[in-house]
Amino acid sequence: MADDKAIKNVQSSFSMYGFVITRPIATFVVKQLLSLPPDQRDHWLTRITDQILEQNLSDPHIALDHVKLAIKECLKPNAILDESETIFNVLNLEEIPQVLYDISMKKFVLQKVMPDYFPEPICKPNVFRNRLSLLRQRTLRQEPFAPRKFGEKSKEKKELVPVEFLLTNSREGNVYVMGILSQLVDGQYFLEDTGGAIKIDIAKTVFDEGLITEGCIVIAQGYFEDGVLDVKKIQLPPVEPSANSRASFGTENTFGGTHRTSLKCSEKLQQHQEAHNTDMIVIISELWLDNSEILRKFKVILEGYSDVPPIAFILCGHFLSSPPNVTSGKKLKDGFNHLARLIDAHPDLKKNSKFVFVPGPQDLGAAKILPRGPLPHKILEDFIKKIPGAILVGNPCRIQYCTKEIVVFREDMISKMCRNTLKYPEQGNFHDHYAKTMISQSHLAPMSLPVVPVYWKHDHVLQLFPTPDLIIVADNSQQYTTRVDDCQVINPGSFPRNNFSFKVYRPGTGEVEDCELPNDTENM
């Protein structure tokens, strides 16, 4: 039986938070706390009141349902996940918010964008206007471009000068200008921002590490005279750690999905992730389903993981070995029916694993404009009925596993950026330079629209701000694993062209394993 002293202690604790709690409800709380050791009861009482605060009640009078919900959250944190606290989730296009910088509020905000592939013409210039605004504000809070704090004298500061200031004030001398590289006249490069454009001379320019192309946003240092900026150095905007980026949003969900707060803040998912650190995700690119040898090799992979089913198989296109033609629809349907039989032979995989299909540039379906739609559901409806864990997604796509944020992009970006770069890097690997460029630009495809067409109103789907934990760039180049700041960037490599290589990612530990099948695997 609960004693008066304990009941009054509960009522007093709730009163300190501005709540009014009746004696019967306080008695209920005391009875729940009696199951805990005496030295832990005050701690858990504080947690219960904190949970009730998070319910944002409009009335200070506490009901029994409010207390029961708080106790469920506090005393049994591993027992129940919220409906939207999913362990594994693939996001839809309309679930991805757009990150914008609001000048009037002077902060980053999230905006919901509904699907619209034929928007007003004003949306086209907004593509680069939004990219530039985001990177400019991100850069202005990092050294050495952050404004000098009150009383600060020791640090050397660099000022980013707007193009409009140069054009209207006839300022000359050594300046730093941030803008978009473009060719407004054939063979002549300009640096643009929202206030105008200036011609630049890059004949003797030193380029920073990275694959810098037309359409990239850069910081140019040089001498401005007679309307021309003689550029001494071009560098990419500084990379910002994701923790610093997230600080601007608090607990808001910047990645996307149905949960109102960022799942990175979920203690339950973090505990699940740590308790299941052997969970794995298998990543394969170019799974040609019309090639019998590829299907034999994939059968070996399924057999190898049949006893320990992965959380998911991420399978990227192309799913046919030849470009689209009149027979492609039938070949694709037959290939997926064959794949269904292979998966069906392993009940544990069929039951416990997800199969995520990301289309390639030459796969059937939507136009070659990013973000592109999924494989055609009509052709693959029989496969979807047979394999309940099959998920057809667009390209790029976002995946959430517990607190990990994963972006998957199937595009041959390194070859495109190498063909269009203004200056080939003299040292280092191309994939390291691409990864740095991508993270620095906070964008999967930081190039001009004629080279990489993008739906104007959905450019935010390719955005990488805040930076995710893992970016999978399924490229036709050799497989690689690299890291930029706190983000891993990997390429599984082409399965048929790279000795049947693929990647395995373990979200619990962040480990990436390079895998390859031997050439002597048995035939079907």
Backbone hydrogen bonds, N-H to C=O, Kabsch-Sander energy under -0.5 kcal/mol:
donor,donor_aa,acceptor,acceptor_aa,energy
7,I,3,D,-1.9
8,K,4,D,-2.8
9,N,5,K,-1.9
10,V,6,A,-1.9
11,Q,7,I,-2.5
12,S,8,K,-2.4
13,S,9,N,-2.2
14,F,10,V,-2.3
15,S,11,Q,-2.1
16,M,12,S,-1.7
17,Y,13,S,-0.7
17,Y,14,F,-0.8
18,G,15,S,-1.6
19,F,14,F,-2.5
20,V,60,P,-2.8
21,I,19,F,-0.5
26,A,22,T,-2.3
27,T,23,R,-2.5
28,F,24,P,-1.7
29,V,25,I,-2.1
30,V,26,A,-2.2
31,K,27,T,-2.2
32,Q,28,F,-1.6
33,L,29,V,-2.1
34,L,30,V,-1.5
35,S,32,Q,-1.0
36,L,33,L,-2.1
40,Q,37,P,-2.0
41,R,37,P,-0.6
41,R,38,P,-0.8
44,W,40,Q,-2.1
45,L,41,R,-2.2
46,T,42,D,-2.0
47,R,43,H,-1.7
48,I,44,W,-2.1
49,T,45,L,-2.1
50,D,46,T,-2.2
51,Q,47,R,-2.2
52,I,48,I,-2.0
53,L,49,T,-1.9
54,E,50,D,-1.6
55,Q,51,Q,-0.6
55,Q,52,I,-0.9
56,N,53,L,-1.7
62,I,20,V,-2.9
62,I,60,P,-0.5
67,V,63,A,-1.5
68,K,64,L,-2.5
69,L,65,D,-2.3
70,A,66,H,-1.9
71,I,67,V,-2.6
72,K,68,K,-2.3
73,E,69,L,-1.8
74,C,70,A,-2.4
75,L,71,I,-2.4
76,K,71,I,-0.7
76,K,72,K,-0.6
79,A,76,K,-1.0
80,I,76,K,-0.7
85,E,82,D,-1.3
86,T,84,S,-1.8
89,N,400,Q,-2.3
91,L,89,N,-0.5
91,L,398,R,-2.5
95,E,92,N,-1.3
96,I,93,L,-1.4
98,Q,111,Q,-3.1
100,L,98,Q,-0.6
100,L,109,V,-2.6
102,D,100,L,-0.6
102,D,107,K,-2.6
103,I,101,Y,-0.8
106,K,102,D,-1.6
107,K,102,D,-1.3
109,V,100,L,-3.2
111,Q,98,Q,-2.3
123,C,120,E,-2.0
124,K,121,P,-1.7
126,N,122,I,-1.1
127,V,123,C,-0.8
127,V,124,K,-1.3
128,F,124,K,-0.6
129,R,125,P,-2.0
130,N,126,N,-2.6
131,R,127,V,-1.5
132,L,128,F,-2.6
133,S,129,R,-2.3
134,L,130,N,-2.2
135,L,131,R,-2.2
136,R,132,L,-2.6
137,Q,133,S,-2.1
138,R,134,L,-2.1
139,T,135,L,-2.3
140,L,136,R,-2.2
141,R,138,R,-0.7
142,Q,139,T,-2.0
145,F,142,Q,-1.4
146,A,142,Q,-1.2
152,E,149,K,-2.3
158,K,144,P,-2.6
161,V,159,E,-0.7
161,V,176,Y,-3.5
166,L,162,P,-1.3
167,L,163,V,-2.2
168,T,164,E,-2.3
169,N,165,F,-1.8
170,S,166,L,-0.7
173,G,224,F,-1.7
175,V,222,G,-2.8
176,Y,159,E,-0.7
177,V,220,A,-2.6
179,G,218,V,-2.1
180,I,192,E,-3.0
181,L,216,C,-2.5
182,S,190,F,-2.0
184,L,182,S,-0.6
185,V,188,Q,-0.9
188,Q,185,V,-2.7
190,F,182,S,-3.1
191,L,198,I,-2.5
192,E,180,I,-2.2
192,E,190,F,-0.5
193,D,196,G,-2.4
196,G,193,D,-1.4
198,I,191,L,-1.9
199,K,227,G,-0.8
200,I,189,Y,-2.4
201,D,229,L,-2.6
202,I,200,I,-0.6
205,T,202,I,-1.0
206,V,232,K,-2.5
207,F,205,T,-0.6
208,D,234,I,-2.6
211,L,433,H,-0.7
212,I,210,G,-0.9
213,T,211,L,-0.6
214,E,420,N,-0.6
215,G,181,L,-2.4
216,C,213,T,-2.1
218,V,179,G,-2.5
218,V,216,C,-0.6
219,I,235,Q,-3.0
220,A,177,V,-3.3
220,A,218,V,-0.6
221,Q,233,K,-3.0
222,G,175,V,-2.1
222,G,220,A,-0.5
223,Y,230,D,-2.1
224,F,173,G,-2.6
224,F,222,G,-0.6
225,E,223,Y,-0.6
225,E,228,V,-2.5
228,V,225,E,-1.7
229,L,199,K,-2.7
230,D,223,Y,-2.7
230,D,228,V,-0.8
231,V,201,D,-1.7
231,V,229,L,-1.1
232,K,221,Q,-2.7
233,K,221,Q,-2.0
234,I,206,V,-2.3
235,Q,219,I,-2.3
244,N,241,P,-0.6
245,S,241,P,-1.7
246,R,242,S,-2.8
247,A,243,A,-1.2
248,S,245,S,-1.3
249,F,246,R,-1.8
250,G,246,R,-0.9
252,E,249,F,-2.0
253,N,260,R,-0.9
254,T,252,E,-1.1
257,G,95,E,-1.6
262,S,251,T,-2.9
265,C,262,S,-1.9
266,S,263,L,-1.3
267,E,265,C,-0.6
270,Q,266,S,-1.8
271,Q,267,E,-2.5
272,H,268,K,-2.4
273,Q,269,L,-2.7
274,E,270,Q,-2.1
275,A,271,Q,-2.2
276,H,272,H,-1.6
277,N,274,E,-0.8
279,D,276,H,-1.7
281,I,505,Y,-2.4
282,V,312,A,-2.3
283,I,503,K,-3.0
284,I,314,I,-2.6
285,S,493,G,-0.7
286,E,316,C,-1.1
286,E,317,G,-0.7
287,L,316,C,-1.3
288,W,286,E,-1.1
289,L,287,L,-0.7
289,L,319,F,-2.4
291,N,288,W,-1.0
292,S,290,D,-0.5
295,L,291,N,-1.9
296,R,292,S,-2.0
297,K,293,E,-2.2
298,F,294,I,-2.4
299,K,295,L,-2.0
300,V,296,R,-1.6
301,I,297,K,-1.6
302,L,298,F,-2.4
303,E,299,K,-2.3
304,G,300,V,-2.2
305,Y,301,I,-1.6
306,S,302,L,-0.6
306,S,303,E,-0.7
311,I,280,M,-2.3
312,A,280,M,-1.0
313,F,354,K,-2.7
314,I,282,V,-3.4
314,I,312,A,-0.5
315,L,313,F,-0.8
315,L,356,V,-3.2
316,C,284,I,-2.9
316,C,314,I,-0.6
317,G,358,V,-2.5
328,S,325,N,-1.4
331,K,327,T,-2.3
332,L,328,S,-2.8
333,K,329,G,-2.1
334,D,330,K,-2.8
335,G,331,K,-2.6
336,F,332,L,-2.3
337,N,333,K,-2.0
338,H,334,D,-2.2
339,L,335,G,-2.2
340,A,336,F,-2.3
341,R,337,N,-1.6
342,L,338,H,-1.8
343,I,339,L,-2.4
344,D,340,A,-2.6
345,A,341,R,-1.0
346,H,343,I,-2.0
350,K,346,H,-2.3
351,K,347,P,-2.2
352,N,348,D,-2.6
353,S,349,L,-2.3
354,K,311,I,-1.8
355,F,389,G,-2.7
356,V,313,F,-2.7
356,V,354,K,-0.5
357,F,355,F,-0.5
357,F,391,I,-2.7
358,V,315,L,-2.5
358,V,356,V,-0.6
363,D,360,G,-1.3
369,I,367,A,-2.2
370,L,453,P,-2.3
372,R,395,N,-2.5
380,L,376,P,-1.4
381,E,377,H,-0.5
381,E,378,K,-0.6
384,I,380,L,-2.2
385,K,381,E,-1.8
386,K,382,D,-1.7
387,I,383,F,-2.4
390,A,387,I,-1.9
391,I,355,F,-3.0
393,V,357,F,-2.0
393,V,391,I,-0.6
395,N,372,R,-2.2
397,C,408,V,-2.3
399,I,406,I,-3.2
400,Q,89,N,-2.9
401,Y,399,I,-0.5
401,Y,404,K,-1.8
402,C,87,I,-2.6
402,C,400,Q,-0.5
404,K,401,Y,-3.0
406,I,399,I,-2.8
406,I,404,K,-0.5
407,V,470,L,-2.4
408,V,397,C,-2.8
409,F,472,I,-3.2
411,E,409,F,-0.9
411,E,474,A,-0.6
413,M,411,E,-1.9
416,K,412,D,-1.1
417,M,413,M,-2.9
418,C,414,I,-2.5
419,R,415,S,-1.9
420,N,416,K,-1.2
421,T,417,M,-0.9
422,L,212,I,-3.0
433,H,429,N,-1.8
434,Y,430,F,-2.6
435,A,431,H,-2.4
436,K,432,D,-2.2
437,T,433,H,-2.3
438,M,434,Y,-2.8
439,I,435,A,-2.4
440,S,436,K,-2.6
441,Q,437,T,-2.4
442,S,438,M,-0.7
443,H,438,M,-1.9
444,L,462,L,-2.1
447,M,445,A,-2.4
448,S,214,E,-1.1
451,V,448,S,-0.6
452,V,448,S,-2.3
455,Y,370,L,-3.1
458,H,455,Y,-1.8
459,D,456,W,-0.8
461,V,458,H,-1.4
462,L,459,D,-1.6
463,Q,460,H,-1.2
464,L,442,S,-2.3
469,D,405,E,-1.4
470,L,405,E,-1.9
471,I,488,Q,-2.5
472,I,407,V,-3.4
473,V,471,I,-0.7
473,V,490,I,-2.6
474,A,409,F,-2.3
474,A,472,I,-0.8
475,D,473,V,-1.5
480,Y,491,N,-1.4
482,T,489,V,-2.7
484,V,487,C,-2.6
487,C,484,V,-1.9
488,Q,469,D,-2.2
489,V,482,T,-2.7
490,I,471,I,-2.4
491,N,480,Y,-2.5
494,S,477,S,-0.6
495,F,285,S,-2.7
498,N,494,S,-1.8
500,F,495,F,-1.5
502,F,515,C,-2.4
503,K,283,I,-2.1
504,V,513,E,-1.9
505,Y,281,I,-2.9
506,R,511,E,-2.7
509,T,506,R,-0.9
510,G,506,R,-2.5
511,E,506,R,-0.7
513,E,504,V,-3.1
515,C,502,F,-2.7
515,C,513,E,-0.6
517,L,500,F,-1.6
521,T,518,P,-0.7
